[in-house]
Amino acid sequence: MLQCEATGDNDFRQSIEIVEDQGALFFELHSTDELARSMISRGEVFTAQDMLRACVDRFKTAVETPDLTLANQLLRQGI
């Protein structure tokens, strides 16, 4: 893994931790989606899908936001 990929993933993980503590689910989804896409690009498909599915499943309403739409599309692709 390149150093910049590791740093980027660590930044996303840190962001996820911060927004989880704040209860900011939409921001958590955005960071989780970005981290999942990075992981998928390196072949970590199942781990990425599990992580993203867990975040998406926390949305109890049918609110459609751009980030939620993108996350659901990525999950449906089953990459």
TIVO-2410 file (N, C-alpha, C; in nm, 3 decimals):
# residues 79
REC num residu      c1      c2      c3 atome chaine
REC   1      M   0.085  -0.118   0.000     N      A
REC   1      M   0.000   0.000   0.000    CA      A
REC   1      M   0.089   0.123   0.000     C      A
REC   2      L   0.055   0.217  -0.080     N      A
REC   2      L   0.130   0.341  -0.083    CA      A
REC   2      L   0.105   0.421   0.043     C      A
REC   3      Q   0.204   0.502   0.079     N      A
REC   3      Q   0.193   0.584   0.200    CA      A
REC   3      Q   0.072   0.676   0.194     C      A
REC   4      C   0.045   0.735   0.078     N      A
REC   4      C  -0.068   0.828   0.068    CA      A
REC   4      C  -0.201   0.755   0.087     C      A
REC   5      E  -0.211   0.629   0.041     N      A
REC   5      E  -0.333   0.552   0.062    CA      A
REC   5      E  -0.353   0.525   0.210     C      A
REC   6      A  -0.246   0.487   0.278     N      A
REC   6      A  -0.254   0.459   0.421    CA      A
REC   6      A  -0.294   0.584   0.498     C      A
REC   7      T  -0.236   0.695   0.462     N      A
REC   7      T  -0.269   0.821   0.529    CA      A
REC   7      T  -0.414   0.859   0.502     C      A
REC   8      G  -0.458   0.845   0.378     N      A
REC   8      G  -0.597   0.877   0.344    CA      A
REC   8      G  -0.695   0.789   0.420     C      A
REC   9      D  -0.668   0.659   0.425     N      A
REC   9      D  -0.756   0.569   0.499    CA      A
REC   9      D  -0.757   0.604   0.648     C      A
REC  10      N  -0.641   0.636   0.702     N      A
REC  10      N  -0.636   0.673   0.844    CA      A
REC  10      N  -0.715   0.801   0.869     C      A
REC  11      D  -0.708   0.895   0.776     N      A
REC  11      D  -0.786   1.019   0.790    CA      A
REC  11      D  -0.936   0.989   0.790     C      A
REC  12      F  -0.979   0.900   0.698     N      A
REC  12      F  -1.121   0.864   0.695    CA      A
REC  12      F  -1.162   0.793   0.824     C      A
REC  13      R  -1.079   0.703   0.873     N      A
REC  13      R  -1.110   0.631   0.998    CA      A
REC  13      R  -1.121   0.728   1.115     C      A
REC  14      Q  -1.030   0.823   1.121     N      A
REC  14      Q  -1.034   0.923   1.227    CA      A
REC  14      Q  -1.160   1.008   1.215     C      A
REC  15      S  -1.194   1.047   1.095     N      A
REC  15      S  -1.316   1.124   1.071    CA      A
REC  15      S  -1.438   1.046   1.118     C      A
REC  16      I  -1.443   0.917   1.085     N      A
REC  16      I  -1.556   0.833   1.126    CA      A
REC  16      I  -1.568   0.829   1.278     C      A
REC  17      E  -1.455   0.813   1.346     N      A
REC  17      E  -1.458   0.810   1.492    CA      A
REC  17      E  -1.512   0.941   1.550     C      A
REC  18      I  -1.467   1.051   1.495     N      A
REC  18      I  -1.509   1.182   1.546    CA      A
REC  18      I  -1.658   1.203   1.527     C      A
REC  19      V  -1.707   1.177   1.406     N      A
REC  19      V  -1.849   1.203   1.380    CA      A
REC  19      V  -1.938   1.101   1.450     C      A
REC  20      E  -1.889   0.979   1.474     N      A
REC  20      E  -1.966   0.882   1.554    CA      A
REC  20      E  -1.989   0.938   1.693     C      A
REC  21      D  -1.881   0.993   1.752     N      A
REC  21      D  -1.892   1.050   1.886    CA      A
REC  21      D  -1.989   1.167   1.890     C      A
REC  22      Q  -1.999   1.238   1.779     N      A
REC  22      Q  -2.088   1.354   1.771    CA      A
REC  22      Q  -2.230   1.316   1.728     C      A
REC  23      G  -2.248   1.192   1.687     N      A
REC  23      G  -2.380   1.149   1.642    CA      A
REC  23      G  -2.419   1.207   1.507     C      A
REC  24      A  -2.320   1.242   1.427     N      A
REC  24      A  -2.344   1.303   1.296    CA      A
REC  24      A  -2.347   1.195   1.189     C      A
REC  25      L  -2.459   1.128   1.178     N      A
REC  25      L  -2.470   1.010   1.092    CA      A
REC  25      L  -2.446   1.041   0.945     C      A
REC  26      F  -2.494   1.154   0.895     N      A
REC  26      F  -2.473   1.186   0.754    CA      A
REC  26      F  -2.324   1.204   0.723     C      A
REC  27      F  -2.251   1.269   0.814     N      A
REC  27      F  -2.107   1.285   0.793    CA      A
REC  27      F  -2.034   1.152   0.807     C      A
REC  28      E  -2.083   1.067   0.896     N      A
REC  28      E  -2.026   0.934   0.911    CA      A
REC  28      E  -2.044   0.855   0.781     C      A
REC  29      L  -2.161   0.865   0.723     N      A
REC  29      L  -2.187   0.794   0.598    CA      A
REC  29      L  -2.093   0.842   0.488     C      A
REC  30      H  -2.073   0.971   0.478     N      A
REC  30      H  -1.985   1.025   0.375    CA      A
REC  30      H  -1.843   0.970   0.391     C      A
REC  31      S  -1.790   0.974   0.510     N      A
REC  31      S  -1.654   0.924   0.534    CA      A
REC  31      S  -1.646   0.773   0.515     C      A
REC  32      T  -1.749   0.702   0.558     N      A
REC  32      T  -1.750   0.556   0.543    CA      A
REC  32      T  -1.756   0.517   0.396     C      A
REC  33      D  -1.835   0.589   0.318     N      A
REC  33      D  -1.843   0.564   0.174    CA      A
REC  33      D  -1.707   0.586   0.107     C      A
REC  34      E  -1.641   0.693   0.141     N      A
REC  34      E  -1.510   0.722   0.082    CA      A
REC  34      E  -1.408   0.615   0.122     C      A
REC  35      L  -1.409   0.575   0.248     N      A
REC  35      L  -1.317   0.470   0.294    CA      A
REC  35      L  -1.348   0.338   0.224     C      A
REC  36      A  -1.474   0.305   0.210     N      A
REC  36      A  -1.514   0.181   0.143    CA      A
REC  36      A  -1.466   0.181  -0.002     C      A
REC  37      R  -1.480   0.291  -0.071     N      A
REC  37      R  -1.434   0.298  -0.210    CA      A
REC  37      R  -1.283   0.280  -0.220     C      A
REC  38      S  -1.211   0.336  -0.126     N      A
REC  38      S  -1.066   0.318  -0.123    CA      A
REC  38      S  -1.030   0.172  -0.099     C      A
REC  39      M  -1.100   0.110  -0.006     N      A
REC  39      M  -1.074  -0.030   0.025    CA      A
REC  39      M  -1.107  -0.120  -0.094     C      A
REC  40      I  -1.219  -0.093  -0.161     N      A
REC  40      I  -1.259  -0.173  -0.277    CA      A
REC  40      I  -1.154  -0.163  -0.387     C      A
REC  41      S  -1.098  -0.045  -0.404     N      A
REC  41      S  -0.995  -0.027  -0.508    CA      A
REC  41      S  -0.872  -0.112  -0.482     C      A
REC  42      R  -0.853  -0.153  -0.356     N      A
REC  42      R  -0.740  -0.239  -0.320    CA      A
REC  42      R  -0.781  -0.385  -0.305     C      A
REC  43      G  -0.907  -0.415  -0.336     N      A
REC  43      G  -0.952  -0.554  -0.331    CA      A
REC  43      G  -1.013  -0.597  -0.199     C      A
REC  44      E  -1.031  -0.506  -0.106     N      A
REC  44      E  -1.090  -0.539   0.024    CA      A
REC  44      E  -1.242  -0.524   0.017     C      A
REC  45      V  -1.301  -0.595  -0.078     N      A
REC  45      V  -1.442  -0.577  -0.113    CA      A
REC  45      V  -1.535  -0.614   0.001     C      A
REC  46      F  -1.522  -0.733   0.055     N      A
REC  46      F  -1.617  -0.780   0.156    CA      A
REC  46      F  -1.611  -0.697   0.284     C      A
REC  47      T  -1.491  -0.662   0.326     N      A
REC  47      T  -1.477  -0.577   0.446    CA      A
REC  47      T  -1.541  -0.441   0.422     C      A
REC  48      A  -1.517  -0.385   0.304     N      A
REC  48      A  -1.572  -0.254   0.270    CA      A
REC  48      A  -1.724  -0.259   0.265     C      A
REC  49      Q  -1.779  -0.363   0.202     N      A
REC  49      Q  -1.925  -0.375   0.194    CA      A
REC  49      Q  -1.987  -0.392   0.332     C      A
REC  50      D  -1.927  -0.473   0.416     N      A
REC  50      D  -1.980  -0.493   0.552    CA      A
REC  50      D  -1.982  -0.362   0.630     C      A
REC  51      M  -1.873  -0.288   0.620     N      A
REC  51      M  -1.861  -0.161   0.692    CA      A
REC  51      M  -1.965  -0.061   0.640     C      A
REC  52      L  -1.978  -0.052   0.508     N      A
REC  52      L  -2.073   0.043   0.449    CA      A
REC  52      L  -2.216   0.001   0.479     C      A
REC  53      R  -2.247  -0.127   0.469     N      A
REC  53      R  -2.383  -0.177   0.497    CA      A
REC  53      R  -2.421  -0.144   0.642     C      A
REC  54      A  -2.329  -0.162   0.736     N      A
REC  54      A  -2.358  -0.132   0.877    CA      A
REC  54      A  -2.394   0.015   0.895     C      A
REC  55      C  -2.326   0.102   0.824     N      A
REC  55      C  -2.356   0.245   0.835    CA      A
REC  55      C  -2.489   0.277   0.768     C      A
REC  56      V  -2.512   0.227   0.648     N      A
REC  56      V  -2.637   0.253   0.575    CA      A
REC  56      V  -2.757   0.202   0.654     C      A
REC  57      D  -2.743   0.086   0.716     N      A
REC  57      D  -2.853   0.027   0.791    CA      A
REC  57      D  -2.895   0.109   0.912     C      A
REC  58      R  -2.811   0.201   0.956     N      A
REC  58      R  -2.846   0.285   1.071    CA      A
REC  58      R  -2.945   0.396   1.034     C      A
REC  59      F  -2.968   0.417   0.906     N      A
REC  59      F  -3.066   0.516   0.862    CA      A
REC  59      F  -3.204   0.454   0.872     C      A
REC  60      K  -3.285   0.506   0.960     N      A
REC  60      K  -3.416   0.448   0.986    CA      A
REC  60      K  -3.524   0.505   0.896     C      A
REC  61      T  -3.498   0.620   0.837     N      A
REC  61      T  -3.597   0.683   0.750    CA      A
REC  61      T  -3.559   0.661   0.605     C      A
REC  62      A  -3.650   0.687   0.518     N      A
REC  62      A  -3.627   0.670   0.374    CA      A
REC  62      A  -3.574   0.798   0.311     C      A
REC  63      V  -3.506   0.879   0.388     N      A
REC  63      V  -3.450   1.003   0.337    CA      A
REC  63      V  -3.345   0.969   0.231     C      A
REC  64      E  -3.355   1.032   0.118     N      A
REC  64      E  -3.256   1.011   0.012    CA      A
REC  64      E  -3.167   1.134   0.003     C      A
REC  65      T  -3.044   1.114   0.036     N      A
REC  65      T  -2.943   1.219   0.021    CA      A
REC  65      T  -2.845   1.171  -0.085     C      A
REC  66      P  -2.769   1.261  -0.142     N      A
REC  66      P  -2.670   1.216  -0.241    CA      A
REC  66      P  -2.576   1.108  -0.187     C      A
REC  67      D  -2.529   1.125  -0.064     N      A
REC  67      D  -2.437   1.026  -0.006    CA      A
REC  67      D  -2.505   0.892   0.015     C      A
REC  68      L  -2.628   0.893   0.062     N      A
REC  68      L  -2.700   0.768   0.084    CA      A
REC  68      L  -2.730   0.698  -0.048     C      A
REC  69      T  -2.764   0.777  -0.149     N      A
REC  69      T  -2.788   0.721  -0.282    CA      A
REC  69      T  -2.662   0.656  -0.337     C      A
REC  70      L  -2.549   0.724  -0.325     N      A
REC  70      L  -2.422   0.669  -0.374    CA      A
REC  70      L  -2.383   0.542  -0.298     C      A
REC  71      A  -2.403   0.542  -0.167     N      A
REC  71      A  -2.368   0.426  -0.086    CA      A
REC  71      A  -2.456   0.306  -0.126     C      A
REC  72      N  -2.583   0.330  -0.143     N      A
REC  72      N  -2.674   0.221  -0.184    CA      A
REC  72      N  -2.640   0.169  -0.324     C      A
REC  73      Q  -2.601   0.257  -0.414     N      A
REC  73      Q  -2.560   0.214  -0.547    CA      A
REC  73      Q  -2.436   0.127  -0.540     C      A
REC  74      L  -2.341   0.166  -0.457     N      A
REC  74      L  -2.219   0.087  -0.441    CA      A
REC  74      L  -2.251  -0.050  -0.384     C      A
REC  75      L  -2.341  -0.056  -0.288     N      A
REC  75      L  -2.379  -0.185  -0.229    CA      A
REC  75      L  -2.454  -0.272  -0.329     C      A
REC  76      R  -2.539  -0.212  -0.411     N      A
REC  76      R  -2.614  -0.290  -0.511    CA      A
REC  76      R  -2.523  -0.345  -0.620     C      A
REC  77      Q  -2.414  -0.275  -0.647     N      A
REC  77      Q  -2.321  -0.323  -0.750    CA      A
REC  77      Q  -2.256  -0.453  -0.709     C      A
REC  78      G  -2.245  -0.475  -0.579     N      A
REC  78      G  -2.187  -0.599  -0.530    CA      A
REC  78      G  -2.046  -0.623  -0.581     C      A
REC  79      I  -1.972  -0.517  -0.592     N      A
REC  79      I  -1.836  -0.524  -0.647    CA      A
REC  79      I  -1.753  -0.625  -0.572     C      A
***
